[in-house]
Amino acid sequence: MNKTGKELGNEPVFPADGNPNLNYLTKREYFAGLAMQGLISSETEYYNFGPFSNLAEQAVKRADALLNELSTNK
């Protein structure tokens, strides 16, 4: 059974050996951070986003798009 993008996004990016007491980043958070880093490094795109909240929103949308694509193309 293939996982949905949402299910993939809630998985830990670096599993903690099954220890539920450890905090971890989800794949969605990790991918969004990488997307934001890429957007910021591209000055031409960065200046088109306006407020920082718009940049964060776009980074999350890109992370979700990647997770959805990964869930459908296994």
C-alpha positions in Angstrom: 0.0 0.0 0.0 1.4 3.4 -1.0 1.5 6.1 1.6 -0.2 9.5 0.9 1.9 12.7 0.8 0.4 13.6 4.2 1.4 10.2 5.7 4.9 10.6 4.3 5.2 14.1 5.6 4.4 13.1 9.2 7.2 10.5 9.3 10.5 11.4 11.0 13.3 12.4 8.6 15.9 10.9 10.8 14.2 8.0 12.7 15.2 7.8 16.4 15.3 4.0 16.7 11.7 3.9 17.8 12.2 6.0 20.9 9.0 8.0 21.3 10.6 10.4 23.8 12.9 12.0 21.3 11.8 15.0 19.3 12.4 14.9 15.6 11.8 16.9 12.4 9.1 15.5 10.1 9.9 15.0 6.5 7.5 17.9 5.7 9.4 20.3 8.0 12.7 19.2 6.7 11.7 19.5 3.0 10.1 22.9 3.7 13.4 24.1 5.3 15.4 23.0 2.3 12.9 24.6 -0.1 13.1 27.9 1.9 16.9 27.8 1.8 16.8 27.4 -2.0 14.3 30.2 -2.4 16.3 32.6 -0.3 19.5 31.7 -2.2 17.8 32.8 -5.4 17.7 36.6 -5.1 15.4 37.1 -8.0 12.8 34.8 -6.6 13.2 35.9 -3.0 12.4 39.6 -3.8 9.2 38.6 -5.5 7.7 37.0 -2.3 7.3 40.2 -0.3 6.7 39.5 3.4 8.6 36.6 5.0 5.3 34.8 5.7 4.8 34.5 1.9 8.2 32.9 1.6 7.4 30.4 4.3 4.0 29.6 2.7 5.7 28.9 -0.7 8.4 26.7 0.9 5.6 24.6 2.6 3.7 24.3 -0.7 6.9 23.1 -2.4 7.5 20.5 0.3 3.9 19.3 0.0 4.3 19.0 -3.7 7.4 16.9 -3.3 5.8 14.6 -0.8 2.7 14.2 -3.0 4.9 13.4 -6.0 6.9 10.8 -3.9 3.7 9.1 -2.8 2.4 8.6 -6.3 5.6 7.6 -8.1 7.0 4.7 -6.2 
